[in-house]
């Protein structure tokens, strides 16, 4: 699919694929392992495995005003 995003005069050098392994249900684990094994056979794909973040982190944009629960009550003029 990434090849379709390049212009005729551009060359796709590599794709960086970031993921984390699922742990359940077993059919999803098996499917993911097969997919990742197939990706690893491609020389233009770099595979990176991470982990899920267990805590919630809130990001705040400049000029964003939130209430005491963290909900946005005033959005910035421009989202970044």
Number of C-alpha atoms within 10 A of each C-alpha: 5 8 10 8 9 11 9 8 5 9 9 12 8 12 13 10 12 10 14 11 14 15 10 9 8 10 10 13 14 13 12 16 14 11 11 14 11 10 15 12 9 11 10 13 14 13 13 10 9 9 9 9 7 6 6 6 7 6 6 12 11 11 11 13 15 13 9 7 6 11 9 13 9 11 13 13 9 8 8 6
